[in-house]
Amino acid sequence: MELQDKIIVITGAGSGIGRALAVRFHAQGAKKIIAVDINLSNAQDTANMVNGVAMMADVAKEDDISRVIEETEANIGAIDLFCSNAGVALGENIDSSNSEWQASWDINVMSHVYAARHLVPRMAARGGGYLLNTASAAGLLNQIGGAAYGVTKHAAVGFGEWLAIHHKHEGIKVSMLCPQAVKTPMTAVENDAIAAAASNGMIEPEELAECVVEELRKESFLILPHPIVLEYMRNKTSNYDRWIGGMNKLMRHIMGIGK
């Protein structure tokens, strides 16, 4: 996909990855960018940077996502690319509250489902469209700490696969963005999950956005701003037991747990 003259919606656009994508897509000549965030002021700041439109939405609510899609298509035009980017890092472990686990599910997984539910029929009817869903390397490799995050990001990747399998013939293209650590408000905290994810370095959102533009051009299903993730995936699938053992060793090292 070439981004010039495209109408693009980005959720979680008020900061971090979402804002970097908006700025980079604007530089590529996007026709109009709709910056969506739960914080309308932050969304407006991004929209101002790209001559775009700001909308407020809680992506955990289907009605909010449906409204964004309806208003965009009615007032601006057909959505060419929908970037389901908003996410949360909640639910550190099995003792975390049910509410944190549920919020992780609603935001990290169901937001993708809602977007597809309301967009895929429209896109298919007009011959195609593109869905870019932000997951994480944790959705391919799991992670140290952040139980609900790793689990729901796996589910997000699984849903992206399902979408591509069932709708590719209708012209629906799907990409899953799976970075390791990126310098965003989410990674500004110090915890075991961030420490593990940053072991290969923490990239700037602008670096990630550059990678996304190139991979969208190739219409790659997996977008890996940290190329080493592919090697890790191969190691994981070549010997699952060895990989589990290695991850357990890494976890004990990071958390300071003895043998």
C-alpha positions as CSV (number, residue, x, y, z in Angstrom):
1,M,0.0,0.0,0.0
2,E,1.1,3.5,-0.8
3,L,-0.1,6.0,1.7
4,Q,-0.5,9.0,-0.6
5,D,-4.1,10.3,-0.9
6,K,-5.3,7.7,1.6
7,I,-7.8,8.3,4.4
8,I,-6.4,6.8,7.6
9,V,-7.8,6.3,11.1
10,I,-5.4,5.8,14.0
11,T,-6.5,4.9,17.5
12,G,-4.2,5.7,20.4
13,A,-3.0,8.6,18.3
14,G,-2.6,11.1,21.2
15,S,1.0,10.0,21.9
16,G,3.7,7.5,21.3
17,I,3.4,5.1,18.4
18,G,0.1,6.5,17.3
19,R,1.3,10.0,17.0
20,A,4.5,8.9,15.2
21,L,2.5,7.0,12.7
22,A,0.2,10.0,12.1
23,V,3.2,12.3,11.5
24,R,4.9,9.8,9.2
25,F,1.8,9.0,7.2
26,H,1.2,12.7,6.7
27,A,4.7,13.1,5.4
28,Q,3.8,10.4,2.9
29,G,1.0,12.4,1.5
30,A,-2.0,10.9,3.3
31,K,-5.2,12.7,2.2
32,K,-6.6,12.9,5.8
33,I,-5.7,11.5,9.1
34,I,-8.2,10.9,11.8
35,A,-6.4,11.0,15.2
36,V,-8.4,9.0,17.8
37,D,-7.7,8.9,21.5
38,I,-9.5,8.5,24.8
39,N,-7.9,11.9,25.6
40,L,-9.4,14.3,23.1
41,S,-6.9,17.1,23.9
42,N,-4.0,14.8,23.0
43,A,-5.8,13.7,19.9
44,Q,-6.3,17.3,18.9
45,D,-2.6,18.0,19.4
46,T,-1.8,15.2,17.0
47,A,-4.4,16.3,14.5
48,N,-3.0,19.8,14.6
49,M,0.4,18.4,13.6
50,V,-0.9,16.7,10.5
51,N,-3.8,18.9,9.5
52,G,-6.1,16.1,10.5
53,V,-9.3,15.5,12.5
54,A,-9.4,14.6,16.2
55,M,-12.0,12.3,17.7
56,M,-12.5,10.9,21.2
57,A,-13.1,7.3,21.6
58,D,-12.7,4.6,24.3
59,V,-11.7,1.6,22.1
60,A,-13.0,-0.8,24.7
61,K,-16.5,0.3,23.7
62,E,-17.9,-1.0,20.4
63,D,-20.2,1.9,20.1
64,D,-17.3,4.4,20.2
65,I,-15.4,2.5,17.4
66,S,-18.6,2.2,15.4
67,R,-19.2,6.0,15.8
68,V,-15.6,6.8,14.6
69,I,-16.1,4.7,11.5
70,E,-19.6,6.0,10.7
71,E,-18.6,9.7,11.2
72,T,-15.4,9.3,9.2
73,E,-17.1,7.6,6.2
74,A,-20.0,10.0,6.3
75,N,-18.1,13.2,6.6
76,I,-14.6,12.6,5.2
77,G,-14.7,9.6,3.0
78,A,-14.1,5.8,2.8
79,I,-11.4,4.6,5.2
80,D,-8.5,3.1,3.3
81,L,-6.4,2.2,6.3
82,F,-7.6,1.7,9.9
83,C,-4.7,1.5,12.5
84,S,-6.1,-0.2,15.6
85,N,-3.2,0.9,17.8
86,A,-4.5,1.7,21.3
87,G,-3.3,-0.7,24.0
88,V,-2.7,-1.0,27.7
89,A,-0.2,-2.8,29.9
90,L,-2.2,-4.1,32.9
91,G,-2.4,-7.4,34.8
92,E,1.1,-8.1,36.0
93,N,0.4,-11.7,37.1
94,I,-2.2,-14.3,38.1
95,D,-3.0,-12.4,41.2
96,S,-3.9,-9.2,39.3
97,S,-7.5,-8.1,39.6
98,N,-10.2,-9.5,37.2
99,S,-10.9,-5.9,36.2
100,E,-7.3,-5.5,34.9
101,W,-7.5,-8.8,33.0
102,Q,-10.8,-7.8,31.5
103,A,-9.6,-4.3,30.5
104,S,-6.6,-5.9,28.8
105,W,-8.9,-8.1,26.9
106,D,-11.3,-5.4,25.9
107,I,-8.6,-2.9,24.8
108,N,-5.9,-5.2,23.4
109,V,-8.2,-7.7,21.6
110,M,-11.8,-6.7,21.3
111,S,-11.0,-3.2,19.9
112,H,-9.5,-5.0,16.9
113,V,-12.6,-7.2,16.6
114,Y,-14.9,-4.1,16.8
115,A,-13.0,-2.3,14.1
116,A,-13.1,-5.3,11.8
117,R,-16.7,-6.0,12.5
118,H,-17.8,-2.5,11.3
119,L,-15.2,-2.1,8.6
120,V,-14.6,-5.4,6.8
121,P,-18.1,-5.5,5.2
122,R,-17.7,-1.9,3.9
123,M,-14.2,-2.6,2.6
124,A,-15.1,-5.8,1.0
125,A,-18.1,-4.2,-0.7
126,R,-15.8,-1.6,-2.3
127,G,-13.1,-4.0,-3.3
128,G,-10.7,-4.0,-0.4
129,G,-9.0,-2.1,2.5
130,Y,-6.3,-2.4,5.0
131,L,-6.2,-3.1,8.7
132,L,-3.0,-2.4,10.7
133,N,-3.3,-3.8,14.2
134,T,-0.7,-3.0,16.8
135,A,0.2,-6.1,18.9
136,S,3.7,-6.6,20.3
137,A,6.7,-8.9,20.1
138,A,5.1,-10.2,23.3
139,G,2.3,-11.5,21.1
140,L,4.8,-13.8,19.4
141,L,7.2,-14.5,22.1
142,N,5.4,-13.8,25.4
143,Q,7.4,-11.9,28.0
144,I,8.7,-11.6,31.5
145,G,6.1,-10.1,33.7
146,G,2.9,-8.5,32.3
147,A,0.8,-11.7,32.2
148,A,-2.3,-10.2,30.8
149,Y,-0.4,-8.1,28.2
150,G,1.4,-11.2,26.8
151,V,-1.7,-13.3,26.8
152,T,-3.9,-10.7,25.1
153,K,-1.3,-9.7,22.6
154,H,-1.1,-13.4,21.6
155,A,-4.9,-13.3,21.1
156,A,-4.5,-10.1,19.0
157,V,-2.0,-11.8,16.6
158,G,-4.3,-14.8,16.4
159,F,-7.3,-12.6,15.5
160,G,-5.2,-10.9,12.8
161,E,-4.3,-14.3,11.3
162,W,-8.0,-15.3,11.3
163,L,-8.9,-12.0,9.5
164,A,-6.3,-12.5,6.9
165,I,-7.3,-16.2,6.3
166,H,-11.0,-15.5,6.0
167,H,-11.0,-12.2,4.1
168,K,-7.8,-12.0,2.0
169,H,-9.7,-13.1,-1.1
170,E,-12.0,-10.0,-0.6
171,G,-9.1,-7.6,-0.9
172,I,-8.8,-7.2,2.9
173,K,-5.1,-6.8,3.8
174,V,-3.9,-7.2,7.4
175,S,-0.6,-6.3,9.1
176,M,0.3,-7.0,12.7
177,L,2.8,-4.5,14.2
178,C,4.9,-6.4,16.7
179,P,7.7,-4.3,18.1
180,Q,9.8,-4.9,21.2
181,A,10.5,-1.8,23.4
182,V,9.6,1.6,22.0
183,K,10.0,4.9,23.8
184,T,6.4,5.8,24.7
185,P,4.5,6.7,27.8
186,M,3.8,3.0,28.3
187,T,7.5,2.2,28.6
188,A,8.3,5.2,30.8
189,V,7.8,3.1,33.9
190,E,10.3,0.7,35.4
191,N,9.3,-2.9,35.7
192,D,10.5,-6.4,34.8
193,A,8.5,-6.5,31.6
194,I,10.0,-3.3,30.3
195,A,13.5,-4.4,31.3
196,A,13.2,-7.6,29.4
197,A,11.7,-6.0,26.3
198,A,14.4,-3.4,26.2
199,S,17.2,-5.9,26.3
200,N,17.7,-5.4,22.6
201,G,17.5,-1.7,22.8
202,M,14.6,0.7,22.9
203,I,13.8,2.4,19.6
204,E,12.2,5.8,19.0
205,P,8.6,5.9,17.7
206,E,9.8,7.6,14.6
207,E,12.1,4.6,13.8
208,L,9.1,2.3,14.1
209,A,7.0,4.5,11.9
210,E,9.6,4.4,9.2
211,C,9.6,0.6,9.3
212,V,5.8,0.6,9.1
213,V,5.8,2.7,6.0
214,E,8.2,0.3,4.3
215,E,6.4,-2.9,5.4
216,L,2.9,-1.5,4.4
217,R,4.4,-0.9,1.0
218,K,5.3,-4.6,0.8
219,E,1.9,-5.5,2.5
220,S,3.7,-7.7,5.0
221,F,1.6,-9.5,7.5
222,L,4.2,-9.3,10.3
223,I,5.9,-5.9,10.8
224,L,8.9,-6.4,13.0
225,P,10.8,-3.1,13.8
226,H,13.2,-5.2,15.8
227,P,14.4,-7.8,13.2
228,I,15.9,-10.1,15.8
229,V,12.3,-11.0,16.8
230,L,12.1,-13.3,13.8
231,E,15.2,-15.2,15.0
232,Y,13.6,-15.6,18.4
233,M,10.4,-16.9,16.8
234,R,12.4,-19.5,14.9
235,N,14.2,-20.6,18.0
236,K,10.9,-20.9,19.9
237,T,9.3,-23.1,17.3
238,S,12.3,-25.2,16.6
239,N,12.5,-26.4,20.2
240,Y,9.7,-25.3,22.4
241,D,11.0,-27.0,25.6
242,R,14.4,-25.5,25.2
243,W,12.8,-22.1,24.7
244,I,10.6,-22.4,27.8
245,G,13.7,-23.3,29.8
246,G,15.6,-20.3,28.4
247,M,12.7,-17.9,29.2
248,N,12.5,-19.3,32.7
249,K,16.2,-18.7,33.1
250,L,15.9,-15.1,31.8
251,M,12.9,-14.5,34.1
252,R,14.9,-15.7,37.2
253,H,17.8,-13.5,36.2
254,I,15.7,-10.4,35.7
255,M,13.7,-10.9,38.9
256,G,16.7,-12.0,41.0
257,I,15.3,-15.5,41.7
258,G,17.7,-18.2,42.7
259,K,17.8,-21.7,41.2
